[in-house]
Amino acid sequence: MVLAAVLLEGCSITKRNPGKILIRETKLSVDQKALDYYDLDGLIRQHSNRRFLGMRLHTGVYNLGSAMKDRTLIKEKKIRKKIAKKEKKHPVELSEQQKMLEKSKRGFRPWLMNTVGEEPVFLDSGLTTQSVGQMELYCKKHGFFNAEVSDTVIFNKKKNKARVEYIIKSGIPYKINNVEFVSSDPNLKVYLISGKVNSLLKSGDIYNEDVLENERMRINDDLKNLGYYAFSKSYIRYEVDSVLGNNSLNIKLIINRPFKQHRDSTEFYNHRKYNVRRIFVVPDFAVGEENAAIRDTLKFVKLHRNKKDVDTVFFMYREEMRVKPKVIARKIFIRTGTSFCLNDANKTQAELSSLNIFKYINIRFLPDSAPTDPNMPVQMDAYIELSQSPVQSVNFEIEGTNSSGNLGTAGNFVYKNRNLFQGAEQFNFRFKGGLELQKSVFAQQSDVINGLPFNSAEISTEAGLATPVNSRLFAQSSHPMLNYSVGFNYQFRPYYQRYISHLKAQLDWRESSTQVVQFYLPINLVRILPDSLFAERISQFSRTIRYSYEDHFIPGFGISAVKSTQAIRKNRSYHYRKIQFEQAGVALWSLGNGFNNAMNGEVYRVLGINYSQFFKIDWDYRYYKPWLNQTMFVSRFFIGAGIPYGNSVLLPFEKSYSAAGSNDIRAWKFRSLGPGTYSDTTTNFFDRTGDICVVMNFEYRFPIISWFNGAFFVDAGNVWLKNASEEFPGGAFSMDFYKQIAVGAGFGLRLDFDFFIFRIDAAMPLRDPSLPENEMWQKFDKALKKTNISFGIGYPF
């Protein structure tokens, strides 16, 4: 099909559509950076067809579909006969008829043309004129009142194709000279003074209607935070005077008073404040059953965090209380006896949502309808309606696995309880069993189960509990959560068995709307039981190799901070940054004999087990730049360094770095690159890990069809050891590390199924630091033969 599409794309589209001019290219030229290029490009009504590897593949697929026989009318005729037969027995509703007729439009041909294919874009002078008009209007709305937008169409008469170019000469922008705030409402006079100080409209700025709308929203929110519950932005209007000359203008912002229209007159009145009188919570609210009888009402007195003020919250429940009242009351920021505040209502909504136990949260206010003194605030009650999510869930999952390039299969049993002790505690339990085919350290390997292509087995179980934190050390809006987890993992590998136990306590909180901080205290215990053959062979190597297969104990702590601007920069470039610090062994070493530490040669032990000592810091930075037509450029820079000391000659295997694999440098298999310039000339397979890591990634992502996307990428980096090793010559870090950078490049496919993304990447090594210096850069044909295929779930970064 692809070959046919390429051939049809190669055939002249215009020959198949005589009299029509195909748009070959669309170009936009803007002479002013103050005008957003991407916004203007989005106003162009006709763009040239998409290209893939220089070809109009989508158009070729469309032509392929159009060359097929159209069976829509035949299908429609058959369906209409079915409808006629049904109507003889009983009337068929119009909606059902439409659903049945819709089936006639389905099939391989419509799918090929409308989903995979793309209809050729032919020049339409009317749409070109509309594009010019829309861009002129955009320029005026952004202060360029004298902008000139022109279009130029360059024809290729022999091929019946055209190149359309839009040129914007923006001219001199109009700037704000003076801003005046006006209202005849005496209640707003005080606000008008402070409102102008905080205004988004500044003298000297370029006139921009988007800023005017943002200012309208700001004032609306300000006044609602001051108690003006019934205020809306429709009361705000602008008068713009642009006749001053010198490309400057004055803006008058007017806040109108509410009014009532009578038959022969109009009555104006002032904006009024609203006070919150009482708070009612319906913890078991059901949509569609609003009038269900209330079983009982609980009066709960809430003491505020200042230990002085109190609030009364009335819980009206229809069944028994499933969530402790104090848990809900802590998340309510609305105050009784005070003016309405929009921020408090929004904060309450967000805080209740953060508990992750309610599927429906609605906050409404019911003002008194009885007439009151117009000079006094209106009293109103707050109603918080909550509908709880299912508390418990059980899932069974069977999955194919790709762990670091090792294929296998696994089964999972997952149990969740969202409200374990009626305090919004989240409990999770997971049991997992799996089989996997792993590359053995030595040449021989044995099967776990005879007749199956697996040589490794794994059984693991983990339990976790997350509970909200109520402490004055944290602002309630920071959503502090304490997470506890305990787990056990058993691994059967060729030549040895490994037992991994872990215990972890973690505190999470939001430092801001874009930053999350985690502080954690992990304890890991690793026991390895080698068989006699493996123990004998591994003993022949230096401690650098033996250390990865020894029992070890990792007690320590860590802290990480993650910041992402994605949520506040929709359809704009955004950043992701993660900084993480970990250490292990300091406390045990400091306590010394308090834990009965004993010197065993050069190694300190606790309970007969070596404990690890290291410092480790990582920095991960990513930049996302959306482009036109749903394309995106993504870059990533990662640097990490671990300093083993004392008991540790290198980082523990679980904490070591690998620069190769499906999420890093994809031209090498996982843990098969480095360290440094090391070249493996043996038949043994030891994981290539390091204490220092540098990785750089550059990826261009683009759509192919609706759920099928592609990417071109370049990866670079390597890992190094802190200390020299006999088994890994050339692996130690040095100041000329930049000469030991590996480079790979390739192409990837992404199958986007909304709920998950399946990824296939093919990458070839362009620069291999394990080769002699004059051979590091690979010729294309040699690199192509070494192409590595990797699989993954989700994007690599």
N, C-alpha and C positions, 0 to 999 in steps of 0.2 A: 504493500500500500504506500509506504514511504517513497519507494522508487517511482511508482506511478505519479505520486504527488510532485516529485521533483521534475519529472518529465513534463507534466502539465504546467508546472510553474515556468519551465523553460519555454514552453510554447507561448507565443505572444497572447497575453490576456486581451489586448485590444482587438485582435483578430476574431476572438470569440464574442466581442462586444463592439461591433462596428458603430462608428459615430460617437463613441464615448472617449473621453480623455482620462487616462489613468494618472493619478497623482503619484509621481515618482519620489518626491521628497517635499517635506514641509520644513521651513526654516523661520525662526523668529529672531529678530535683532532688536535689542533694547539698549538705549544709550544712557540709562540712568539706573544705578544700583538701588536707589530708593524704591524702585518698582520691582515687585517680586516676579522673577522670570517664570517660576513654575505656576504661579497663579495665572499669569497672562497666557502661558502655553495651554493651560486647562480651558481657556475660553475659545480656543481654535476649534471650530466645529468639524473640520475634516483634517485628519492626519494621514500620512501615507501608511500603507499596510506594514505590519510588523515583519521583521526579517529574522531568520535564524541561520547563523553561519553565512550571512550574505544573501540568502535566498528567501523568497516569499513563500516559505513552506506552507504556512497556514492558508494562503490564497490558492496554492496548488491543491491542497486537500479540499478546499471549497469547490474548485473546478472539477475535481474527481467526483465529488458527490453530485454536482449538478449534471455531470455526464451520465449518471445512472438514471434508470427509469423511475419517474415519480409515480408512486403507487398511492399517494394521498387520497386522490379522488375515488379510486377503486375501494379503498378501505372505508372512506366516508360513506360511500353508497351502501356497502354491506352493513355498516353500523346503523344507518337510517332504516334499513329493512328490519333489523333486530328491534329497533325502537317501535316501529309500526306494529310488529307482532305483539310486543308487550302491551301496547296501548289497547289492543283488542281485548286483552284480559283485564287490565286495570290502568288508570291514568299514570303516566310517567312524569314526574316533576321536571320542570325546566332545568334545574341545577343538575339533576341526574343525567338528563340528556346531554348537557354541555360536557360533563365528565366523560361520558361515553364517546362523544365526538372528538374530545381531546386526544383519545387514543389513536385516532387516524393520523395525527401529526407526529406520532412517535415512530421509531424505527431506526435502522442503521443509517439510511440516507440523511434524514434530518439531523441525527446526532453528528454525523460526519461533517455536515455543512455548518451547523450552528454552534457546536461545542468545540470540535477540533479545528474546523476551518474558519476562515475569516473572509467575508465578502469583499471583493475588490472595491477600493475607494476611488470613485470617478469624480472628476471636477464638477462642482456645482457652484456657479457664480453667486447664486442667492445665499448659500451658506457662507461663502467667502465674505460677502457683504455683511452678513450678520456677525461674523467673527470680528470684523473691523469695528462695527458698532459697539459690540460688547467690550472690546479692549479700550475704545475711546471712553466709554462710560466708567470703566475701571480706573482709568487714569484720572478722570475728573473726581471720582470719589476719593482718590488718594492725593489730591492737591495739585495735580498737573492739569489745570483747566484749559491750557492752550496746547495740549499735546496733539500731535498730528500722527495718525495711524494710516499707513498706506499699504496696499498689497500689490505685489508684482508677480505676474504669472509668466513664466518662461516656457514656451512650447517647444517640443520636439515633434514636428509635424510628421516626420517619417515613421516614428514609433508610436505616435498618438499618445504621448506622455507629457506631463507638465511638472514643473518645479514651482511651488508657491512659496513666496517669501513675504513675510510681514515685517515692516520696518516701523519702529516707534521712535519718533523724535519728540521727546518729552517736553522740551522747553523749560522755562523757569517756574519752579513750584511756588504756590501761594503759601505763605507762612502766617501763623497766628500772631496778631499784633496785641490784642487785648481780649480777656475773658471776663464776662460779667455774669454774676449769679443773681437772679431776680425771682421773688415770689411775693404775692399779696397776702400770704398766710402768715399771721404774726407768730404762730407756733413754731415756724421753721426759721425764724430770723437768726437765732443763735447757731443753728446748724449751718446756715449759709456761710457764716464767717469761717468756721472750721472746715467746712466742705470745700471751700475754695483753696485753702492751704494745701489740702491733700489731693487736689484735682489732678487728673491725668492730662488735662489740657494746659499746656505750658506755652507762654509767649516765646516765639522764635521757632517753635516746632512746625513741621510741614502739616498742613491741614490733612486730616485722614478721617473718613467717616467711620472706619472700624474703631478708632479711638473714641469717637463721639458715642458710639454704641456701648463701648466698654465703660465710659464715664456714666452713661445712663444706668448701667447695671450696678456700678459702684455705689451711686447715690441711692438706688433702690435698696441695696443690701444694707447700707449705712442706716437708712431711716427705719428699716425693719428691725435692725439691731437695737435701735433706740426706742422701740415699742410701737411703731406705726405699722401694725399688723396688716391693715387693709390697703397700705400704699402699694402702688405698682408703677412700673417704669412708663406706663402710658401717660402718666401725669407730667412727664418731662418732655419738653420740646425745645428746639433750637431756632434762633434767628441768626443768620449769617450775613454780614455786610461786607461785600467784596469790592466796594467802589472807592476804596481809600487810595488806590494807586500803589505803585512800587511793589506789586505782587504781595500785598498783605491784606488781612481781613480781621474783622472783629466778630467775636462769637458771644451771643447772649443766650445763656441757659435759663429757661423759665420753668418753674415748678408751679403747675396749675393747681387750683383748689378743686375739691370735689363739688359736684352740683346735682341738683334734682330738676328735671324739666317738668314744669307744670304746663297746663293748657295754654296759658297766655303770659307765662313768665318763667324765668330761670332763677332758682334759689341756690346761691353759693354758700358753702360752709367750710370750716377749717378741718384740716387733718387731725384725727384724734389718736391718742395713745391707747394701747390695750394692756391690761394687767392680767397676769395668770393668777387665778383664784385657787383652783384645786387641780390635782393631777390624779388621773384614773388610769390604771393599767389593767388590760384584759389579757392575761397570759395564755389563755387557751382559745383565742379568737378563731373562728372558722368563717372563711369567705362564703357568702351566700346564706349564712345563719346569723346575721347581725342582730336579729330580734329574739334570739334564743334566751331562755330564762337564766338569770344569774343565780347561782346556788348560794353564794355567800360573799361577803365583803370583808377583807382584812385591812385594818388600819396599821400602816407601817411608818414609824417615825425614823427618819433618816438623819443621822448626824453628819454634818459636812466635815471635810478634811481639816478645816481650821479649828475643829472641836468646839465651836461656839454656836454656829447657826444650825438650825434644824429645819427639816421639811417633812410634810406628811404626804405619804403616797397611799392611795386607796387601791388595793388589788381586788378586782371583781372577777371571780372565777366561777366557771360553770361545772367543772369537775374538780378533782383534787389538784393541789399545787404540785407541779412536777419540777419546777426550778425554784430554789430558795429565793424568797423576796429580796433579801439583802444583795444577792448577786445582780438582780435586775436593777434594784434601786441605785447601786453604785454607778451604773452606766447612764443614769438620768441626770442631765445637766440643766434641765428646765427648773427654774426656781419659782416657788409660789410667793405671792405678795410683792412681786417685782414686775417691771415692764417686760413685755414679750421681747425675746431676742432670737433672731433667725439663726445666728451661729450656735446658740445653745440647742436649738431644735435639731439642726444638722449634725451637731456633735453627738447628741443622744442617738440619732439614727445610726451613725457610724460606729459608735461604741457598742450598741446592741448587736449590730451586724458582726462585730469582731468576736463575739462569743461563739459564732459558728453553730448555733443550735436552733436558730429561727429561720424558717423559709419565707416568712411574710412579716414585714415590719411596717406599720403605718402610724404616723403621728398626725392627728387632726385636732383642730381647736374649734370650740363651739362658743361663740360670743353670746352674751345675753341679748335677747330680742326685745326686752322691755325698754321703753324710753328712759333715758337718764339725762342728767345735767350735761349739756354739750361741753362744758368746761372741765369735766371730770373724765378720767380714763374709763374705757369700757371694760367690764369684767368678763373673763372668759375661762373656760375649763379646758385642760389638755387631756386628750384621750390617746393612750398608747396601746395599739392593738397588735398582739403578737401571736403568730401561729408557729408551733414548734415543728422542726423537721423530724423524720423518724429517728428515734434514739439509737437503735441498734441496726447493724447491717452485717451480713455474712457474704463473702465472695469466694468463689473457687476459680482459679485461673490456671490455664495451661499455656505455656509460652515457649517459643523458640528463643534461644539465647545466643548472643554473640559477645562473649566476655573477652575483651582484648584480642579479638581475632580467633578465639577458640569457640567452636560451634557446639551447641548442646541443646538440651530440652529441660524444662523445669515445670513443677507444679506448685501452686501457692494456695494456702488457705489463709484468709484475712478476716478478722473479726474487729468491728469498730463499735464503740459506745461513746456517744457524744455528750452524755450527761451522767457519768458514772455515779457520783455522790450527790446529784441534784445541785451541783454548783458549777455547771458548764465545764466539768473536767472531761478531757478527750482521751479515751483509752483505746489503744491499738494493740492487737496481737497478730503476729504473722508467723506462719510455719511454712518452710520452703524445702523442697527436695528436688535435686537435679542431677543430671548426668551430662558429662562434657568430654570432648576429645581435646586433650592438651598435648603440647609438644613436650616430650620427655627431656630431662636434663642430659641423660646419656642415651646411647643408641637403642638399647632394648627397652621395651615397654610391655605391660601386660594389661589385659582387659579386666574391667570390674565385673562385668557379666559376660559370660561366654556367648558368642554369637551376636553381640551388639558392638557397634563401632565406637565405643566409649572406653576411656581408660581412667576417668576421674568421676568421683561422686561427691555430692555435697548435701548436707542436711543442716538447716539453720532455723533458729527460732528467736523471736525478738518481741519484747513487750515494752510499750511506751505509754507514758501518762503526761498530758499537758494540762496545766491548770493556770487560770488567771491570777495575777499578782495584785494585791491591794496594798500598796506601800506609798507613803508620802515622799519617798526618794524619787519616785517617777511621776511625771504628769500622767493623768489618766488617759489622755489622748495618745500616749506612746504605746498603748496596748502591751504592757509587759506580760510575758508568759514564761512560766517555769516548765521545762521539759525534762522528764526523767526517762531513761531507757536502759534496759538490761538485755543482753543477748548472748547466745551461744552458737558457735558455728563449728561443724565438723567437716573436714575435707579429707577425702581419700585420693591421694595422688600416686603416680608411679613412684615406687620406692619409699614413700613415707606417708604418714598421716599427720594432719595438723588440727589442733584444737585451739579455737580463738574465743575468748570470753571478753566481754566488754561491759562496762558500767559507765554511765554518763549522766551528768546533770548540766543543763544548759538554760541560760536566761536570755530571752530575746526581748528587744524593745525597739520602738521606732524613735529614732533621734529627730527625724523630720518627716515630711510627706514623701521624701525621695530617698531616705537613708534608714537602713536597718542595722542594728548592732547586735552581736551575739557574744556572750561570754560563757565559756564552757569548761567543765572539769571532767576530762575523760580518763578512764583507767582501762588499759588493755593488757590482757595476759595471753601470750602465745606459747603453746607447747607443741613441740615437733617430735614425733616418734619415727625415726628412720629404720628401715630394715637393715640387716647386717651388711649386705652388699653396698647399699648406699652410704652407710656410716663409714665403711672402710674406704670407699673411693673418695668421699668428700674430705676425709681426714688428710688426704695427700695435698690438699690445696692450702693456701695461706688463710689467715684469719679473715681477710676481706671477703672471701667466698664462704667460709664456714659460718660467718656471722649471720648470713641470711637464712641459715638453716639451724639456728640455735634457739633454745627457749629464751624468751625475754619478756620483761615486764615494763610497760610504758605508763607511768603516772605523770600527770602534768596539768597544764591549763592552757587555754588559748582564747584569743579575742579576734573577732573579724568585724569589718564594717563594709557594707555593700550600699552603693549609691547608684541609682538609675534615674535618668530624666525622661524615660520613655512615656510615662503617664501624662506628663505636662507638656510634651512636645509632639503631639499627634501630627502625623504626616510631615514632620520636620526631623532634621538630624537630631540624634540623641546619643548619650554616653552611658556607659556602664563601667563602674570601678569597684574593685574588691581588694581590700588590704587585709591580710591575715597574719597573725603572729602566734606561734606556738612554742612551748618549752616543755621539757621533760627532765625529771631527775634532780632538779635543784633542791626541792624540799626534802627529799629522802637523804641526799648527801649532807644537807645542813643539819638534819636531825641526828645523823651519825648513829651512835650506839643506842640512841633512843629506840631504834627499830632493830636493834641487834644486827646491824650491818657487820659483815665479816669480810676481811680482805682474803681473796683467793687468788694469789699471784697478783695480777694487775686488775682484777675484776671485783667490784663490790656486788654483794648479793643481798636480797631480801627474801626470807623464807626459802632460801636455797636457789633462787632464780636471779639471773642477771637483770639489772634494771637499766634502761636506756637513758642516756643523757645527751640532749641536743637543744639548740635554739634554731628556730625556723621562721622565715618571713617570706611572704608571697605578695606580689602586686600584679593584678590582672586588670588591664584596661581595654575597653572595646568601644569602637566608634561606628555608628550606624547612620548611613546617609541614603535616604530614599531618593530615587530619581524618577524619571518619567516612566509611564506605562508599567507601573508596579515593579520596577527594577530597583535594586538596592546594592550599594557598595558597603561592605563590612570589613573593618580592619581590627586586628587584635594584637596586643603586645603583652606577653607574660614573662615575668622574671621571678625566680624563686631561688632562695639560698638557704641551706641548712648547715649548721656548724655542729658536727658531732664532737664530743669531748669526753674525757674521763673513761667511763665504761665502753663508750661507742667509738669504733673506728670509722664508721659510716652511719648514715641514717638507717633506722629500722626499715625493713622491706616495705611495710605498710605506709611509711611516711616518705619514701624515696621518690624521686622524680623520674619520669619517662617523657622524652620529647617526641616519640613516635607513636603512631596509632590513629584511629579513626577520628579523634577530636583534636589532634595536634598536627604533626607532620605526616601526612597521609601517604607519602611515597614509600614509607617503611612500615613494616608490621609492628605491632605493639611491642615495646621494649626490645627492639632489635637495632636501635641506632645508638652510637656512642659506646662508652663515654669518650669524648674528645675524638682523637684520630684512631682509636683502637680498631683493629681489624681482626676478626675471628678466623683463625686458620685451623681450628680443631673441629671435631664432630660433636663436642659437647655444646649444650645449649643453656647458657646462663642468661638470666634476664639482664638486659642492659639498663641499669638504673644509675642515678647519680645524686650528688649532694647539691649541685647547682644546675639550674635550668634556664634557658632562654628560648622562647618561641615567638615567632611573628607569623601572622596569617593575614592574607588579603584575598577577599572573595567577592565576586560580582554575581549577584543572584538575579534571575530573570524568569518570567513565566513562559511556558511552552504551550500548554493548554490549561483548561480550568483547574485541574487538580494535579497537573504534571509540570514541575518546575525544574530549571537547570541552574548550573553554577560553574564558573571558571574560577580557579583559585591558584594561589602561589603560597607555599609554606616554607618557613626557614627556621633553623634553630639547632640546638644540640643539648646534651647534658655532660657534666663533668664531675669528677670526684674531687673532694677537698684534699685528700691524701693520695699519694702515689700508690699503685698496686702492681704486684708482679703479674697477676692474671690479666690486668687491663693496661698494658703499656701504652703510653700516650693519652691516658684517660684523665690525668690530673689537670686541674684548672691552671691556666697561666695567662699572662697579660696579652698574649697574642691569640686569645680565644676566638677573636673575630675571623681568624683565618681557618677556623675549624667548623664554620657554620655549614650545615647541610641545607640544600635547597631542593624542593620538589614542586611540581605543578601538575594540574590535571583538570578533569571535567567531572561533574557530578550530576546525578538525577535525584530529585526529591518528589516523592509521592505524598501529596498533602491531602489527608483524609479528614481534616478538621480536628478530630479528637487525637490524632497522632500523625507524625511525619516519618515515613520510612525513607532512608537515605542510602544511596549507592555512590561511592566515589572511586574513580580510577585515577591514580596519580603515578607519575614516573620520576625517578631521582635524577635531577639535573646536575647536582653537585654532591659528591660523596666524599666526606672528609676521611673515610677509612682507606682511600686509595692514595697512591703516591701524589705528591703535590702537583706535578705536571699532568696528572690524569684525573684530577678531582672533577673538573667540568666534563660532563658526559656528552658525547655526540648523540644527536637525536635518535638515530636508529638503535644505538646501544641502550639508551635510556628507555626507549619504547618497549624493548624486550623485557625490561625489569619492572614493567607496570604492576602496581600493587592495587588489588581490589579490596575495598573495605566497606563494611555495612554499619549502619547506625540508626538509632531512633532519635528523632528530633534534630535540630540544627547543631553543628559542632560548637558554635558560639554565637 
